[in-house]
Amino acid sequence: MSLNTTNYACRCIVEILQEGGVEEVVACPGSRNTPLLIALSRCPELKTTVVVDERTAGFIALGKALVSESPVAVVCTSGTALLNFAPAVAEAYYRKVPLFVISADRPVEWIDQDDSQTIRQFRAFQNFVKNSYDIPANVAGDTKWYVNRIINDALISVRMQPVGPVHVNLQISEPIGSLMEVADPKERQIQLVAPAPELGADSLTDLATRLESPSKVMVIAGFSAPDEVLDRALKNLSRLSNVVVLTETLANLRGDDFVSEIDATLSAMSEREREELAPDVVISFGGALVSRMVKQYIRDTRPAQHWHVGHSLTTVDCFMSLTLRIELDPATFFSRLAEKLMPDGRVSDYRRRWIVARDAARSLHQSYVARAPWSDLKAFSVIMPRIPRNYNLQLSNGTPVRYAQLFGGFTFHRADCNRGVSGIDGSTSTALGAMSVYKSAPTLLITGDMSAQYDVGALGSGLLSSAFKMIVMCNGGGGIFHFIKSTRDLDIVDRCFDQPCSFPAERLSQAYGLRYFEAADEDSLRASLPEFLNEKEKPAMLAVITDGELSGEVLSGYFAQKRP
């Protein structure tokens, strides 16, 4: 017997999560969710991180689940607290991250009755979760069986391919803080056996036949976690003369024959080259692409076949050319395909021409960067090659992830960015959540001043440690609206879009206990970067100060280059 909450549903949720292999919970304090917090406090097997701000908590849980590749629960009280989870839940849905969202709620009879902290919570995220569940306030008799069943179902759902978030809304009536002696929990655990799908020999032979030379085959990798099996399979495929593999920084793939600088390579090509190197077959996998250029290139050239590999919630036809949807783990698919497509003596110059174009783009890149003035591009040229091998890189949306795309061939452990819905909110929180799972390996966040401003509350979450490094590109917002095609020529861009951002980096570092570094030119960046990266005693922030408008002009000039 032990002292626990009198609320059966709260005890049931915690027990099933613990027995079901969930290890981490991010909990936000509140009144209505008190029984949940009591039950969590009685379960030492669940590591519970308490975070006051719900938006920060949602992204911290996202970062934990992303790296652990295991469900992480995130808990809040009633009212608008739940709505603050929305950005992280939407990101988890489109990024296929297993978040188990639990919200405390008022009993149903009090909804829309002008009662405090009472809104319509059930199905609040119905467009961004795999399933929504509502648990009634009064649980007795067969309702206990019902509660056990739907919590089991929620835990199975969050794990089933494609993985993604679920929402359990728990009505809690008064009294909310009462305790009682309860027997050791013995909640029923429903297990799932889901055999991995296989690619039959006949299907494999058929697919391999479609890719035989002289077909021009392009593999395009979107964001994904590091996977040695996948990496090895794609390296084997990239040895075929008619196959080229295009990867992004966030794809976490490393290969000498991969084209990792997609935008730089495409922007430097002549129109004739783009036409001649257009693929007959595109095979895509992973999440949403950062490169708008490659998306538009494939849409314009319209390959005869486009296969998308991976577990999907819906039919994804980003290139407007989809002909085949393959519901199979990419590592399994490409491994089997690589075995079938061993080099057989037939020759194509397709891969070679792409590698030539890539190498030529690299030369243009090096020449342009060498003569570029101090700007965001110049700063990234100093930072990217100096990220240590064991580091985990987190990038915010906006310019940081796009600049990182221009620099290939690096060997840091992993790169991530919230590209599910590509919001600039939550980048710092996600990085801190990821860091808490990596533990010993340092995490480096490169973020813009606007993204950092959105998520400054993350610095007060209590998760900061010496393993966390943060580079803030202080460029007044980066002048992004002066650069992107949709707004750059508008006469209202300065008044309505490009509002200056002032991020007090040094004062925030002092307030939150980070060691502060600053660089306002290339020499100071080269001098401060090693000490910043090697800081062992405290978390650290490096403010890189550039001119946003000039940086936009430098980047425009970069993409205007053409090979002679």
N, C-alpha and C positions, 0 to 999 in steps of 0.2 A: 504494500500500500504506500501511496505517496500523495502529497498535497498538490492539487492541480486545479485548473479552472473547472467550474461546474458545467461549462458549455461542451456538450458531447461533440458537436461538429468540429470545433476548434481542436480538440484532442485528436479526433479522427484524422483530420487533415495532416497534422504534424506527424502522427504515427505512420501514416501511409507514405508521406514524403520520405521520412527517415528510412523505413523498411524498403522503400522503392529505390534507394540508392542516391537520392538527392543529398548533396553535401553542404550546399550554401544557401542562405536566405539573406536577403537585404530587407530590413524592416524599418518602417517609418513610424515614429511614436504618434499616438493619438488616443482619443477616449474610446470611441466605439470599437476599435480593434484591440482593446485591452485583453479580452480572453485569448486572442491569438498570441499576443505577446507573452502572456502567462504560460501558455502551452509551449511556446518556443523556448522560454527560459528553463523549462523542465526537461528539455531534450538536448543534452550536451553534445550528442552526435551531430547535430545540425549546427554548423558554424554560422552564427547570426551577426551580421554587420548592421548597426543602427545608423541610419542617415536621416537627418531631419527633413531635408527638402525632397519632395517626391520626384521632381523632374531629374534631379541629380541621382537619386536612388535608382530610378528606372534605367538610366544609362550605365550606372555602376554595375547593376545586375546584368545588363546586356554585355558589358565587357567581360565579366566573369564567365558567363555562359558561352560567349564566343570562343574564348581561349580553352576552357575546360571541355567544350563540346558535350556538356552535360546540363540537364535542366537546372536552372537557378530560380528559386521562388522570390517574389518581391511582394511585400505586404503593405497595405495602407489602411487608413481609417476611412470614414464615409465622407460624402460630399465632393467638393471640387478636388480633394486630394487625389482621387482616382484619375481625374482628367489630366493631371500633371504627368501621369505615366504615358499619356498618348503618344508623344514623339518617339519614345523608346520602344513602345509596343509596335508602332507602325514600322520602325526600322527593323525590329526583330522579325516581323512578318515577311517583309520583302528581302530580308537577308537570311531567312531560314535559321533563326536562332531560337533555342528552346527556353522561352521565358514562361514561368508558371505564376501568373498574376492572381493575387488573392486580395479582395477588397471587403472590408467590413461595411455593412449597410444597416439602415433602419428597417424595421419590419415593414412589409409591403403595405399595410393599412395606413402608414404614415406618409407614404409618397404623395407629393403634391398637396400636402396639408399645411404648408407654411411652417413646418417643423425645422428646427435648426440643422444645418449640414445634411439636408435631405434632398437628393436629386434622383433622377431616373438612372440608376447605375447598371442594372442588368442589361446586357447587350450594348453597353456604351461603346465597346470596341468591336462590334460585330463585323465590321468591314476589314478588321486588321488582326483577327485571331482565327485560329482553326475552329475553335468551339467555345461557346459561352455556357456557363452553368450557374444556376441559381439555387441556393440552399435556403429552405424556409427557416423561420425563427424558432418554431416549435417542433422539436425533434423528439419523437417517442415511438415505440413499437416498430412497425414496418418502415417508418420514416428513417430509422437508423440504418436499416438495410439499404434504403434509397441513397442516403448520404454516402455510405461506404462505396456503393456501386459507382456513383457519378464521380467521386474523387478518384477512384481507380481508373475510371474512363478518361478523366482529364490527364492523369499521369501517363497513360498509354498514348493518348492523342498527341501530347507534347513531344513524344519521342518517335512516333511513327513517321516514316518518310513520306513527303518531305517534312522535316521537323519544323516547328514554329510555335508561336505563343498560344496559350489558352488563358481564359479568364474564369475564375471561380468567384462569384459574388455571394457573400455570406451574410444573411440577415441575422442580426443579433439584438435580442430584446433585453430589457433590464431584468435583474441587476447584472451589470457587466463585469464587476470585479470580485464576485464571490468565489470562494474556494471550497474544496471538499477533498476528503480522502478517497482516492480511486485505486483500483487494482492495477497491476502492471498491464499495460495495453496489449491486446491481442487482436488487433484489427485484421480482417481478412485482406490479403494481398492477392490481387488478380494479376497473373503473369501473362506475358504475350510471347508467343513463338511465331516469328515472321521469317520464314526462310528467305535468304537472299535470292533475287531473281538471277537466272542464268541466261546467257546468250547461246542459243542452240547452234549446233555445228552448221546446219543448213542456212540459218540466218546469217551467221558469221561469214560463210563462203559467199553468200549473195552480196553482202555489204562490201567485202574485200574486193569482189569483182568490179564493183562500181568505181572503185578508187584506183584501179590499175592504170599505169601510164598508158597513153599520154594525158589522161585527165589531170588538170591542175587543181591540187587539193590544198585548201587553206584551213588550218586549225586555229581558232581564236579563243583565247583563254580569258574569261572574266575573273572577278575576285573569287578566291578560294583559299582554304587553309593549306599550309605546307603538307605535301604527301609524297613520300619517297617513291612509292610504287608508281604513282601517276607521273612523277618527274622522270623516272627511268623509262617508262613506256613511251612518253613523248620524245625523249631523246632518241630512242630507237626509231620511232616514226620519222623524226626529222632527218634521219640519215637517208631516207628515200629521196631520190632525185626529183620527184614530182610533188613533194609535200613540203609546205612551209608552215612553221608554228609561230604565230604572233601572240606575245604575252604582254600583260601589263604588270606594273610594279606590284599591284595587289593580288596578282595570280600566284605569287610566291613560287615561281618556277625558275630554274637556273639551267641554262644550256647554251653552249657556244654557238649552236646553229639556230637558236631562237632569235626572232626579231623582237627585241624588248623595247625599242624606241619607236613605237608605232607612229605617233604623230610626226616626229622628226623625219622619219623615212617617207611617209606619205606626202608631207608638205613639200619635200625637196624633189619629188618626182615630176617629170614632164607629163603632159596629158597623154602622150603616146605611150609612155611607160605604164601609166595607170591602166590604160586600156589593154595593153599586151599582158600585164601581170594580173589581170582580173581572174579570179578562180572560177573553175567549173563547179566545184563542190566546196561548200563551207561546212565545217563541223565546229559547232560552238559548245562551250560548257562554262560552268561557273556563273557568278552573278552579273549584275549590270556592269557594262563597260564604262570606263571613264572617258575613253577616246570618242569624241563626237565625229572625228574625221573618219575613223574606220567604219562607224555605223553608217555614215552618209555614203562612203565609198561602196559598201556592199549593197546598200539600197539602190544606188545609181547603176551599178553594174549587173545586178540581178542574176546571181548564179543559177545554173540549171537545177542544182540541188542544195538545200540547206538542211543539215541534221542538227538537232539540239539534243545534247546528252545530259542526263541528270534527272533527279526526282523533282517534279514541278507541281505546283498547286493548280496551274492552268496551262493552256497552250501559249508558249512564249514565242512570238514571231517578230522580234525586234527589227530584223533585216527585211521584213516583208517578202520573204522568199521561202518560208519553211515548207519542207516536203516530208520530213520524217522526224518524229518525236520518239526518242529512245529513253525509256524510263529505266535507267541503269546507272549505278555508281560510275563516274568517269574513270576512276583508276581501274576498275574491272574491265570496262569497255575498251579502253585504249590498250591495256595489257593484252587482251585477247586479240585485238586488231593488229597490234605490233607483231605478235607471234605469227599471224597469218600472212602479213605483208613483208616478209623478209626480202631484202634486195635480191633481184633475180636477173640482173644483167641488163634490163631495159633502161634506157637513158632518157632523161628529160632535163632541160636546163632551167626548169621552173624554180627550184629551191636556190640554185646557184645565182640566178638573176636577182632574187630577193635579197640574198646575202650581199651581193655586190651593191645593191641600192642602199641597204642598211649601212654598210661600211662607208659608202660615199657620204651618207647623211651624217655619220659620226664625224667625219673629217670636217664637214661644213659646220657642225655643231661646235667642235673644238676651236675652230678658227673664229667663229662668231663670239663665243663666250670669252675667248682670250682678249678680244678687243672691246668687249662691251663695257660700258661705264658701271659704276657701283649701282646696283639694282637688285631686285629679287632674283633674277636669273643668275647674276654674279654670285650672290650669297649662296644659292643652292649649289652652284658649282664648287663652292668651298666645302659646304656641309656634307653633301651626299657621299662623296668618296671617303669621308673620314668617320663615318658611323661604324663603330666596332662590330666585329663579326657576331658577337653574342647578343647584340642589342635587338630589342623588339621595337619596331617603328610604328607609331600611330600618327596618322595624318588627318588634319581637319579638311572639310570640304571647302570649295572655293579654290583659291590659287595654290595652296600647299600641295594638294594631291596632283594637280595638273603639272606643276613644276617638277615634282618627283618623277612623273612619267617621262620626262625628257632625258633622264639620266639612267642608263641601264648598266648591267654587269656587276652589281654589288652583291655582297655575300652576307649582309646582316640576316639574323635568324628569320624574321618574319615582318611583313608590312600589312597594316590594316587601316581601313577608313570606313566610316559609316555611309556606305554607298547604296544601302537598301533604298532609301528615299533621298539621300544626298543632302540632308539638312546640315546647317552649320551649328545647330545647338547640340549640346551633349558630348562634344569631342573630348573635353578634359575629363569628364566623368567616366566615359567609356575607357579612356586610357588608364585611369586609376583603377577601375574594375579589372581590366586586363592585367595590370601590374600586380594586383593582389593575388592573382593566380600564378603568374610567372614566378613570383617570389624572388629567387636569387638573381635572375637575369634582369638587367636594367631595361626600363621602358623609356623611350624617347618620343615625346609628342612634339610634332611641328605643326603649329597652328597659326592662324591669322589673328590680328588684334580684334576683329569683330567676333570671330568664333570664341576667342578667349573671354571677351566681354560678356557674351551670352551665358557662359558657363562658369563664371567666376566663383559661384557658390560651391563648386566642386572642391576648391582649395580648402574649404572649411569642413570637409566631410570626415576628417580624422584618418584618412587612408594614406596621406602623404608619408613617404619614406625616402631614404637616400637613394633608392632604386629608381626614383622618378626624376626625369629631366624634361624640361619644357622649353622649347624655342618658340618665341612669339615674333612673328613677322610684323613689326610695327611700321605699317605703311599707310596709315590713315584709311584703312579699308581696302587698299590695293588698287583703287581706281578700276575695279572690275567692270563697272557699268560703262566706262569709257572704252573698254576693250571688246565686250561681247557685241555681236552683230545687231541684236534686237534693240539695243538702247544707245549705242555709241553715237549715232547721228541725230538723236533727238535734241531739240532746243531746251528741253526741260531736264536733261540728265543731271546738271549740277543742282537744280532746285529740288527735284523730287526723288532722285535715285542716289546720287553720290554724296551722302552726308558724311562729313569727316568723323573718324573714330579716334578718340584719344584714350589710350589704354595706359593707366598709371602703373606700369610694370614694376618699377623700383619700390614704390610705396606698398603695392600688394605683396611683393616678395618679403618686405620687412614685416608686414602685418601677419602673414601666414607662415613665417619661419623658413622661407626658401633663401638659399644663397643666390645673390644677384650678380649677373654679368651683363655687359652691354657692348654692342659693336655697331659702329656707325660708318665703317668703311672696310675695305677688304683686309687691310693690314691688322686692324683691331679684331676682326673676326678670326683671322688665322692665329692671332696671338691668344685669344681668350677661349677658343673652342676646345683645345686639349684639356685645359684645367677644368672647364665646365663638364666635359664628358667624364673626367676622372674624379669628380667630387664624390667622396665616400662618406662624409659625415652628415650631410643634409640634402634634402631635395634641392634642385637648382633650377633657376629660370635664366634664360639668355634672351635678352631683347635685341633683335636685329633691326636697326632703324634704316629704312630706305624711303625714297620718294615714290609714292604710289603711281603718280601720273607718269613719271619717267619710266618706271618699271613696266607700265602698260605699253609705252611706245617701244621699249626694248623688246618686249615679247612679240609685238606686232611685226617688228623688223625681223625677228627670228623666223617667223612662219612665212615671211615674204621671200625668203631665200630660195633660189633654184640652182640646181647643179649646172655647171657650164656644159 
